[in-house]
Amino acid sequence: MVVSQIFTEAGVEIKNVQVGTVTTKDDVESKKLEQIKMKLEQLGFEIIHDSKRRVIEQIKAISIEYVYQHRGSHEVNFSDYLIGKLHLDYPYLSTIFSSVEGITIEKYLISLKIERVKELLVYDEKSLSEIAWELGYSSVAHLSGQFKKVTGFTTTYFKSIKEHKRQSLNDI
């Protein structure tokens, strides 16, 4: 809504707004584009012209959506989910992501899930079983094993330490 408002205030007619993408009806003149860019940057957004970078940002946004909004409903595997959202072949998406980010989409998704696990452990409102179900893990043992592999800590130990080593989603 905020992005739409910024474009509208600049007098730019929008065709479509989706996570990570704005499609305008006509080309935007450079003066208006600079005005939009400044307002977006004030809110922590940026305009990305490079098509590969744009695809990567879309993959990241869709990954975050998948981890945070699909509680327990991970019947569709992530690669199919991503293909459905972007309408591009997974090998193409995987190659672009890996070449620019230096990690696979799968490892990025695991990092997001582990950060979500950390967040839920810190809140201490759900059991490990509930967390495993919410994030689509096949079992608590699978979640615990992946958590230990990524963080070096058991979930129990992580929960007990005072200095929780969480990362911002932007840093993943």
Salt bridges, closest charged atoms under 4 A:
GLU9 OE1 - LYS39 NZ 3.69
GLU13 OE2 - LYS25 NZ 3.37
GLU57 OE2 - ARG53 NH2 2.84
GLU65 OE2 - LYS85 NZ 3.07
GLU101 OE2 - ARG53 NH1 2.90
GLU101 OE1 - LYS60 NZ 3.17
GLU115 OE2 - LYS118 NZ 2.90
GLU119 OE2 - ARG116 NH1 3.13
GLU119 OE1 - ARG166 NH2 3.62
ASP124 OD1 - LYS159 NZ 2.84
GLU134 OE2 - ARG71 NH1 2.51
GLU134 OE2 - ARG116 NH2 3.25
GLU134 OE1 - LYS126 NZ 2.36
GLU163 OE2 - LYS165 NZ 3.40
